């Protein structure tokens, strides 16, 4: 199954049915009077968040969606049938944007949450509605109004409590395998992860959190290199970022340099996202000679001028991962409690996410504009259609 996290579609709500002009005519009845019924309302287009979906691939092949029109009114005061609402299922975590105005219409973050994106047209009125003491035989009716139509941009962002950030081959996939039931591809070469992988980390009974592994970031990702910029947006909804650093790199780059590259690309993509709570995870310590370990770890801390939490782990053996997950669970519980009790904190969180969304969107649009006006080979063109990957999304509970 292909992973597609962006799609553009056209939606149109149904037209309202016209009102009917009719008069009651019956044998031996001298004055029947008006009996034209109203039309039916047009159907609306509604998006609904479905936990069974994890990609927008269906909307890449079918891009036009029309709700049902309302039927016209009929004689004998019969109202026309209302057009059926059109429900479109989208993954949880989908942001809906009006393509023409750039306005964000809504954010579907809860299972079953609905968002009406196109209102159906209003029904027309039959001539019965215009009957009065001075107008016994009205010949007025109204037509149904047209339904709303929109070009919509759908953007899916995976919903996870914790996100893994780092360069390719830093051991992020190995880490998520060690702490959850997810089984992303792991190999001794970079770029094994092409789509976000999700896993549920069970700490204690009734205590768990979702962790996300996105494709590795390379130098120049914020300028469109590699896959990083296309998936950095999936970190928007994460409450905590784990910056994973390879302490035994396979190439000539040092751990300190690798750590700085990831931070630089994150800051260029979205300064607000870079301010999110972030923990430093020094991985593959089992592959570093004991005499060099302390010096390498300190070099990373010095390069980043790091003052936050730091953990040393060996993901392949699970060393150090248990205490890290326990600390993550404790911190996430604290954050959830604050958001549940403090209205100001919830509003601040909403504003932060909107700001990150806006910064990321501006960055991507700037890149597309730059590429559009630059003489580049077709194979290097920054194109939305390149976002498809024949890899299954892993989400294991």
Secondary structure in CASP SS format (residue, H / E / C, confidence):
PFRMAT SS
TARGET T0000
AUTHOR 0000-0000-0000
METHOD secondary structure of the structure
MODEL  1
X C 1.00
X C 1.00
X E 1.00
X C 1.00
X C 1.00
X E 1.00
X E 1.00
X E 1.00
X E 1.00
X E 1.00
X E 1.00
X E 1.00
X C 1.00
X C 1.00
X C 1.00
X C 1.00
X C 1.00
X C 1.00
X C 1.00
X C 1.00
X C 1.00
X C 1.00
X E 1.00
X C 1.00
X C 1.00
X C 1.00
X C 1.00
X C 1.00
X C 1.00
X C 1.00
X C 1.00
X C 1.00
X C 1.00
X E 1.00
X C 1.00
X C 1.00
X C 1.00
X C 1.00
X C 1.00
X C 1.00
X C 1.00
X C 1.00
X C 1.00
X C 1.00
X E 1.00
X E 1.00
X E 1.00
X E 1.00
X E 1.00
X E 1.00
X C 1.00
X C 1.00
X C 1.00
X C 1.00
X C 1.00
X C 1.00
X C 1.00
X H 1.00
X H 1.00
X H 1.00
X H 1.00
X C 1.00
X C 1.00
X E 1.00
X E 1.00
X E 1.00
X C 1.00
X C 1.00
X C 1.00
X C 1.00
X C 1.00
X C 1.00
X C 1.00
X E 1.00
X C 1.00
X C 1.00
X C 1.00
X E 1.00
X C 1.00
X C 1.00
X C 1.00
X C 1.00
X C 1.00
X C 1.00
X C 1.00
X E 1.00
X E 1.00
X E 1.00
X E 1.00
X E 1.00
X E 1.00
X C 1.00
X C 1.00
X E 1.00
X E 1.00
X E 1.00
X E 1.00
X E 1.00
X C 1.00
X C 1.00
X C 1.00
X C 1.00
X C 1.00
X E 1.00
X E 1.00
X E 1.00
X E 1.00
X E 1.00
X C 1.00
X C 1.00
X C 1.00
X C 1.00
X C 1.00
X E 1.00
X E 1.00
X E 1.00
X E 1.00
X E 1.00
X C 1.00
X C 1.00
X C 1.00
X C 1.00
X C 1.00
X C 1.00
X C 1.00
X C 1.00
X H 1.00
X H 1.00
X H 1.00
X H 1.00
X C 1.00
X C 1.00
X C 1.00
X C 1.00
X C 1.00
X C 1.00
X C 1.00
X C 1.00
X C 1.00
X C 1.00
X C 1.00
X C 1.00
X C 1.00
X C 1.00
X C 1.00
X C 1.00
X C 1.00
X C 1.00
X E 1.00
X E 1.00
X E 1.00
X E 1.00
X E 1.00
X E 1.00
X E 1.00
X E 1.00
X C 1.00
X C 1.00
X C 1.00
X C 1.00
X C 1.00
X E 1.00
X E 1.00
X E 1.00
X E 1.00
X C 1.00
X C 1.00
X C 1.00
X C 1.00
X C 1.00
X C 1.00
X H 1.00
X H 1.00
X H 1.00
X H 1.00
X H 1.00
X H 1.00
X H 1.00
X H 1.00
X C 1.00
X C 1.00
X C 1.00
X C 1.00
X C 1.00
X C 1.00
X C 1.00
X C 1.00
X C 1.00
X C 1.00
X C 1.00
X C 1.00
X C 1.00
X C 1.00
X C 1.00
X C 1.00
X C 1.00
X E 1.00
X E 1.00
X E 1.00
X E 1.00
X E 1.00
X E 1.00
X E 1.00
X E 1.00
X C 1.00
X C 1.00
X E 1.00
X E 1.00
X E 1.00
X E 1.00
X E 1.00
X E 1.00
X E 1.00
X C 1.00
X C 1.00
X C 1.00
X C 1.00
X C 1.00
X C 1.00
X C 1.00
X H 1.00
X H 1.00
X H 1.00
X C 1.00
X C 1.00
X C 1.00
X C 1.00
X H 1.00
X H 1.00
X H 1.00
X H 1.00
X H 1.00
X H 1.00
X H 1.00
X H 1.00
X C 1.00
X C 1.00
X C 1.00
X C 1.00
X E 1.00
X E 1.00
X E 1.00
X E 1.00
X E 1.00
X E 1.00
X E 1.00
X C 1.00
X C 1.00
X C 1.00
X C 1.00
X C 1.00
X C 1.00
X C 1.00
X C 1.00
X H 1.00
X H 1.00
X H 1.00
X H 1.00
X H 1.00
X H 1.00
X H 1.00
X H 1.00
X H 1.00
X H 1.00
X H 1.00
X H 1.00
X H 1.00
X H 1.00
X H 1.00
X C 1.00
X H 1.00
X H 1.00
X H 1.00
X H 1.00
X C 1.00
X C 1.00
X C 1.00
X E 1.00
X E 1.00
X E 1.00
X E 1.00
X E 1.00
X E 1.00
X C 1.00
X H 1.00
X H 1.00
X H 1.00
X C 1.00
X C 1.00
X H 1.00
X H 1.00
X H 1.00
X H 1.00
X H 1.00
X H 1.00
X H 1.00
X H 1.00
X H 1.00
X H 1.00
X H 1.00
X H 1.00
X H 1.00
X H 1.00
X H 1.00
X C 1.00
X C 1.00
X C 1.00
X C 1.00
X C 1.00
X E 1.00
X E 1.00
X E 1.00
X C 1.00
X E 1.00
X C 1.00
X C 1.00
X C 1.00
X C 1.00
X E 1.00
X C 1.00
X H 1.00
X H 1.00
X H 1.00
X H 1.00
X H 1.00
X H 1.00
X H 1.00
X H 1.00
X H 1.00
X H 1.00
X H 1.00
X H 1.00
X H 1.00
X H 1.00
X H 1.00
X H 1.00
X H 1.00
X H 1.00
X H 1.00
X H 1.00
X H 1.00
X C 1.00
X H 1.00
X H 1.00
X H 1.00
X H 1.00
X H 1.00
X H 1.00
X H 1.00
X H 1.00
X H 1.00
X H 1.00
X H 1.00
X H 1.00
X H 1.00
X H 1.00
X H 1.00
X H 1.00
X H 1.00
X H 1.00
X H 1.00
X H 1.00
X H 1.00
X H 1.00
X H 1.00
X H 1.00
X H 1.00
X H 1.00
X H 1.00
X H 1.00
X H 1.00
X H 1.00
X C 1.00
X C 1.00
X C 1.00
X C 1.00
X C 1.00
X H 1.00
X H 1.00
X H 1.00
X C 1.00
X C 1.00
X C 1.00
X H 1.00
X H 1.00
X H 1.00
X H 1.00
X C 1.00
X E 1.00
X C 1.00
X C 1.00
X C 1.00
X C 1.00
X C 1.00
X E 1.00
X E 1.00
X C 1.00
END
